[in-house]
């Protein structure tokens, strides 16, 4: 049995890609997208017709409406392949605007339901800012499930769980990037990677906290750089993995053992983390990695959303 099939015994495997032509090979349960992945996909020849058709069908519409429909069109194609759910991201530029995030989440769900797709198959992806978490709290009460992204710290994770978010996506690789860059020449992959990888340790801490205190919010490790990071999180509720790493797992016969389990977490001595707004903001502020990576992630996604807008604008003028 290859490593990917072994992993699926312990963890729900999710494809981290907007390239739905690649999904069938790996048979993931769910799929996630973000503005960067969609931008990358629409620049490929095989997806150009989907982009052009969306622009043509919405002739005279605003660029924002075209982008929303494009995201939904990608999601619809992905859902023809995966049996589970697809995550569709709210514009990162709304990350500090609770009412606008709520409105966008509702609108995306309306578009999906207008295509005959049940809302249970959609996760609205929102940045794990305080404002984003409050938006998720409102949307969850309306049975609109949320995937909290750009999550780098336990305080963010606890606030998301208290808001009853359906799922969180702690970013393993970007945490790893931060500490590896900071260590510079002192970084030793053998010593600092594997089980000691700071991104792996962060997800393990979050997972154990959730299971210890009985939260229903699902934990989905995301943003992987290496197969080792994935292997060390076998047993996590879900793992969203890029096509390149899915292929490496599929081609490998490495033995995969369960590393995370609810029973083990239940016996741990873990202190409760307070989640009021001042405590949350101070805790994130006091974590240089979380502060930097949250801000950087929002900037990156906002930049790619802007590039997508420019591309659509050019097509509208053509």
Backbone torsions as a table, in degrees:
resi	resn	phi	psi	omega
1	UNK	NA	130.4	-178.7
2	UNK	-73.0	168.8	-174.4
3	UNK	-64.3	-34.2	179.9
4	UNK	-65.4	-45.3	178.8
5	UNK	-64.9	-36.5	175.8
6	UNK	-63.1	-44.1	-179.6
7	UNK	-59.4	-38.5	-177.6
8	UNK	-65.6	-16.0	176.4
9	UNK	-70.7	-25.4	-174.0
10	UNK	-112.4	-22.7	-167.6
11	UNK	-142.1	142.3	172.0
12	UNK	-76.4	121.9	-177.3
13	UNK	-92.4	129.7	-178.1
14	UNK	-120.6	138.6	178.1
15	UNK	-88.9	127.4	179.6
16	UNK	-96.6	81.9	-173.2
17	UNK	-165.1	146.2	169.8
18	UNK	-97.6	1.9	-177.0
19	UNK	-91.8	85.8	-172.5
20	UNK	-70.0	-15.1	176.0
21	UNK	-67.9	-20.8	-179.6
22	UNK	-88.6	-15.0	-168.7
23	UNK	-69.2	-36.7	-174.0
24	UNK	-60.0	-29.6	-176.4
25	UNK	-67.3	-28.1	-171.9
26	UNK	-109.0	-7.2	176.2
27	UNK	48.0	53.9	175.3
28	UNK	-73.5	159.6	176.6
29	UNK	-75.9	-44.8	-177.1
30	UNK	-127.6	177.0	173.9
31	UNK	-143.9	148.6	176.1
32	UNK	-122.6	148.7	175.1
33	UNK	-132.7	165.7	170.9
34	UNK	-150.8	171.9	-176.6
35	UNK	-57.4	-36.2	-179.2
36	UNK	-66.6	-41.7	179.4
37	UNK	-67.9	-39.5	178.6
38	UNK	-66.6	-43.3	178.0
39	UNK	-58.8	-43.8	179.4
40	UNK	-62.5	-41.2	-177.5
41	UNK	-68.1	-44.7	-174.2
42	UNK	-70.2	-11.2	176.1
43	UNK	-87.8	-1.6	176.0
44	UNK	-91.3	145.4	-175.4
45	UNK	-57.0	-37.8	-174.0
46	UNK	-70.5	-18.7	179.7
47	UNK	-104.0	-6.9	-179.3
48	UNK	-57.0	-41.6	179.2
49	UNK	-60.3	-35.9	178.6
50	UNK	-65.3	-41.6	177.0
51	UNK	-63.6	-48.7	-176.6
52	UNK	-64.6	-38.5	179.4
53	UNK	-65.7	-40.2	179.7
54	UNK	-62.7	-44.4	178.8
55	UNK	-62.8	-43.3	-179.0
56	UNK	-65.3	-43.2	-177.9
57	UNK	-65.6	-27.0	-178.6
58	UNK	-109.6	39.1	179.9
59	UNK	-56.9	129.4	-179.9
60	UNK	88.9	-8.2	179.1
61	UNK	-78.9	162.3	176.4
62	UNK	-69.7	157.4	177.9
63	UNK	-60.4	-37.6	178.9
64	UNK	-61.2	-41.3	179.2
65	UNK	-67.5	-36.5	178.4
66	UNK	-65.0	-43.0	179.8
67	UNK	-63.2	-44.2	178.9
68	UNK	-58.3	-44.5	-179.4
69	UNK	-68.2	-35.7	177.9
70	UNK	-63.2	-44.2	178.0
71	UNK	-59.4	-42.4	179.9
72	UNK	-68.6	-38.4	178.2
73	UNK	-63.3	-40.5	175.2
74	UNK	-63.1	-46.3	-180.0
75	UNK	-59.0	-40.6	-179.5
76	UNK	-62.7	-42.3	178.5
77	UNK	-65.4	-40.2	178.9
78	UNK	-62.8	-39.4	-177.9
79	UNK	-70.7	-13.7	172.5
80	UNK	-73.3	-18.0	-174.2
81	UNK	-106.9	-47.0	-179.2
82	UNK	-88.3	144.2	-178.5
83	UNK	-80.6	-15.0	-173.4
84	UNK	-102.8	-115.6	-169.4
85	UNK	-119.4	159.8	171.5
86	UNK	-125.3	142.2	176.6
87	UNK	-98.9	132.0	178.8
88	UNK	-124.0	128.0	-168.1
89	UNK	-92.5	138.7	171.6
90	UNK	-74.9	145.0	178.3
91	UNK	-49.4	124.7	-177.2
92	UNK	-61.8	-22.0	-180.0
93	UNK	-70.8	-7.4	176.2
94	UNK	-98.4	10.6	-171.7
95	UNK	-61.8	-20.7	-179.2
96	UNK	-114.6	20.4	-176.9
97	UNK	-128.5	96.9	-176.6
98	UNK	-61.7	-51.6	-177.9
99	UNK	-61.0	-40.0	-179.1
100	UNK	-68.1	-36.0	177.6
101	UNK	-66.3	-42.5	177.4
102	UNK	-60.6	-46.2	-179.8
103	UNK	-60.9	-42.1	-179.0
104	UNK	-67.5	-41.1	177.9
105	UNK	-60.7	-45.2	178.0
106	UNK	-61.8	-41.5	-177.9
107	UNK	-64.8	-43.2	179.3
108	UNK	-62.6	-40.6	177.5
109	UNK	-64.0	-40.9	177.3
110	UNK	-59.7	-41.4	179.2
111	UNK	-64.5	-42.8	178.4
112	UNK	-64.1	-46.1	-178.9
113	UNK	-66.0	-29.1	174.5
114	UNK	-65.8	-21.5	176.6
115	UNK	-93.8	5.7	178.5
116	UNK	82.8	18.3	-178.4
117	UNK	-102.7	127.0	-177.8
118	UNK	-68.1	140.1	-178.1
119	UNK	-62.8	-20.9	178.2
120	UNK	-65.9	-16.4	179.8
121	UNK	-94.3	3.2	-176.8
122	UNK	-118.3	137.3	169.0
123	UNK	-116.2	124.2	176.2
124	UNK	-85.8	121.5	-172.1
125	UNK	-94.2	124.8	-172.8
126	UNK	-134.1	139.9	176.9
127	UNK	-65.2	143.6	-175.1
128	UNK	-85.5	50.8	167.8
129	UNK	-82.0	168.1	176.4
130	UNK	-59.3	-42.3	-179.3
131	UNK	-66.8	-38.5	177.5
132	UNK	-65.4	-39.0	179.4
133	UNK	-66.5	-38.3	176.9
134	UNK	-65.7	-37.2	176.7
135	UNK	-63.5	-42.8	178.8
136	UNK	-61.6	-38.6	179.3
137	UNK	-58.9	-41.8	179.0
138	UNK	-68.6	-47.0	-177.7
139	UNK	-63.7	-39.5	180.0
140	UNK	-62.1	-34.1	177.8
141	UNK	-66.8	-19.7	177.8
142	UNK	-98.3	14.9	-179.0
143	UNK	61.2	33.8	171.3
144	UNK	-106.9	108.1	-174.0
145	UNK	-76.9	140.4	-174.1
146	UNK	-120.0	143.7	174.0
147	UNK	-112.2	111.8	-176.8
148	UNK	-88.0	115.4	-173.1
149	UNK	-107.7	179.4	-177.7
150	UNK	50.1	51.9	-177.0
151	UNK	-111.8	122.4	-171.7
152	UNK	-129.7	4.7	-173.7
153	UNK	-151.8	157.9	178.3
154	UNK	-63.1	-42.2	177.9
155	UNK	-57.4	-40.0	175.2
156	UNK	-60.7	-45.8	-176.9
157	UNK	-63.4	-42.1	-179.1
158	UNK	-66.3	-42.2	178.4
159	UNK	-61.7	-39.0	177.9
160	UNK	-64.0	-42.1	-179.6
161	UNK	-66.9	-40.9	178.3
162	UNK	-64.6	-29.0	176.9
163	UNK	-81.6	-1.5	179.0
164	UNK	64.7	34.1	172.8
165	UNK	-59.5	144.8	-178.6
166	UNK	-66.6	-38.5	-170.2
167	UNK	-155.0	148.1	171.7
168	UNK	-122.1	153.0	179.7
169	UNK	-123.6	78.9	176.2
170	UNK	-65.4	135.1	-171.0
171	UNK	-93.5	97.5	-177.5
172	UNK	-64.4	-52.8	-172.1
173	UNK	-64.6	-37.5	-177.9
174	UNK	-73.2	-30.1	172.8
175	UNK	-66.4	-45.6	176.5
176	UNK	-56.1	-45.9	-179.5
177	UNK	-57.3	-43.9	-177.0
178	UNK	-60.9	-50.5	-175.2
179	UNK	-73.2	-32.2	177.0
180	UNK	-67.2	-42.1	178.3
181	UNK	-64.7	-41.7	-178.3
182	UNK	-66.7	-35.8	-179.5
183	UNK	-74.2	-29.4	179.5
184	UNK	59.8	-128.7	-177.2
185	UNK	-67.2	-16.2	-179.3
186	UNK	-81.2	-8.4	-179.8
187	UNK	-69.8	130.8	177.4
188	UNK	-123.9	110.7	-175.0
189	UNK	-61.2	-36.9	179.2
190	UNK	-65.6	-37.6	-179.1
191	UNK	-84.7	-40.6	-170.5
192	UNK	-98.6	-10.0	179.4
193	UNK	-95.0	-162.2	178.2
194	UNK	59.6	-133.6	-178.6
195	UNK	-65.3	-22.2	-179.4
196	UNK	-89.6	-2.9	179.0
197	UNK	-56.4	126.7	-177.0
198	UNK	-62.8	-29.5	175.7
199	UNK	-69.1	-41.3	176.6
200	UNK	-62.9	-44.4	-179.1
201	UNK	-62.9	-36.5	179.2
202	UNK	-63.7	-46.4	-179.7
203	UNK	-67.1	-38.6	177.7
204	UNK	-60.6	-43.3	179.3
205	UNK	-61.7	-44.5	-180.0
206	UNK	-65.0	-47.1	-179.9
207	UNK	-57.4	-48.5	-178.3
208	UNK	-63.7	-38.4	178.1
209	UNK	-62.2	-47.6	-179.4
210	UNK	-60.5	-45.8	-177.0
211	UNK	-71.6	-35.1	178.4
212	UNK	-60.4	-42.3	-173.7
213	UNK	-103.6	8.2	169.5
214	UNK	72.8	28.5	176.9
215	UNK	-71.8	144.7	178.8
216	UNK	-88.9	-13.4	179.0
217	UNK	-57.9	131.3	-178.5
218	UNK	-82.0	145.2	178.0
219	UNK	-106.1	121.3	179.6
220	UNK	-123.9	99.7	175.2
221	UNK	-57.5	140.7	-173.7
222	UNK	-142.1	170.4	172.3
223	UNK	60.2	60.7	-178.5
224	UNK	-89.7	146.7	176.6
225	UNK	-106.6	-28.7	-173.7
226	UNK	-138.6	156.3	173.6
227	UNK	-62.4	-35.3	-179.7
228	UNK	-56.7	-41.2	179.5
229	UNK	-61.4	-39.8	-180.0
230	UNK	-67.4	-46.6	-178.5
231	UNK	-58.6	-39.6	-177.7
232	UNK	-71.2	-13.1	-180.0
233	UNK	-112.0	15.6	175.6
234	UNK	-57.6	127.9	-175.2
235	UNK	109.4	-17.4	173.2
236	UNK	-58.1	151.7	-175.4
237	UNK	-52.4	-50.2	177.7
238	UNK	-143.0	156.5	171.4
239	UNK	-135.3	126.8	177.5
240	UNK	-101.4	123.5	-164.0
241	UNK	-128.9	137.6	179.4
242	UNK	-69.5	156.6	179.2
243	UNK	-56.1	-36.9	180.0
244	UNK	-61.2	-44.7	-179.4
245	UNK	-75.3	-31.6	173.9
246	UNK	-60.8	-40.5	179.2
247	UNK	-65.2	-42.4	178.2
248	UNK	-60.3	-40.3	178.3
249	UNK	-67.0	-41.2	-179.4
250	UNK	-65.4	-33.2	-178.1
251	UNK	-85.6	-5.3	-175.2
252	UNK	-101.2	148.6	173.6
253	UNK	-111.2	14.7	177.9
254	UNK	-53.9	139.8	178.7
255	UNK	-76.2	128.5	179.8
256	UNK	-107.3	126.5	177.8
257	UNK	-116.2	149.1	179.1
258	UNK	-68.6	127.6	-179.6
259	UNK	-108.0	-27.2	179.7
260	UNK	-116.8	135.2	175.7
261	UNK	-152.8	147.1	-176.4
262	UNK	-61.7	-35.8	-177.9
263	UNK	-63.0	-42.1	178.4
264	UNK	-64.0	-38.3	-179.6
265	UNK	-67.3	-34.8	-175.6
266	UNK	-61.7	-27.9	-176.2
267	UNK	-89.8	-3.0	-176.3
268	UNK	-80.1	150.8	176.1
269	UNK	-92.6	101.4	-174.6
270	UNK	-125.4	132.2	179.2
271	UNK	-86.4	145.9	176.2
272	UNK	-67.1	145.2	177.6
273	UNK	-108.3	125.4	178.7
274	UNK	-70.3	150.1	-173.0
275	UNK	-130.0	21.2	174.8
276	UNK	-70.9	162.1	-172.4
277	UNK	-59.3	-49.4	-179.7
278	UNK	-60.4	-41.2	179.9
279	UNK	-65.4	-41.8	178.2
280	UNK	-59.7	-51.3	-176.5
281	UNK	-63.3	-39.9	179.0
282	UNK	-67.0	-41.7	-178.5
283	UNK	-63.8	-43.7	178.6
284	UNK	-67.6	-40.9	178.9
285	UNK	-61.3	-35.5	-177.6
286	UNK	-78.8	-5.5	178.0
287	UNK	-106.8	98.1	-176.0
288	UNK	-56.7	-37.8	179.9
289	UNK	-64.2	-49.1	-178.0
290	UNK	-63.1	-42.8	179.8
291	UNK	-62.2	-49.1	-177.4
292	UNK	-65.7	-45.9	-174.5
293	UNK	-72.1	-34.4	175.5
294	UNK	-63.8	-48.6	-179.9
295	UNK	-63.6	-43.4	-178.8
296	UNK	-65.2	-39.9	179.5
297	UNK	-64.4	-42.9	177.5
298	UNK	-61.9	-43.4	179.3
299	UNK	-61.4	-45.4	-178.4
300	UNK	-61.4	-47.9	-179.0
301	UNK	-66.4	-36.4	178.4
302	UNK	-66.2	-39.8	178.2
303	UNK	-62.4	-44.3	-179.3
304	UNK	-70.2	-31.4	174.0
305	UNK	-63.7	-39.7	177.2
306	UNK	-63.6	-39.8	178.0
307	UNK	-65.1	-38.7	178.1
308	UNK	-65.5	-40.3	176.4
309	UNK	-59.9	-43.3	-179.9
310	UNK	-63.0	-42.5	179.9
311	UNK	-62.4	-43.6	179.5
312	UNK	-67.9	-40.1	177.8
313	UNK	-59.1	-40.1	178.6
314	UNK	-65.5	-38.9	178.0
315	UNK	-66.9	-36.8	179.8
316	UNK	-66.2	-30.8	-178.3
317	UNK	-84.2	-17.0	-175.3
318	UNK	-68.8	NA	NA
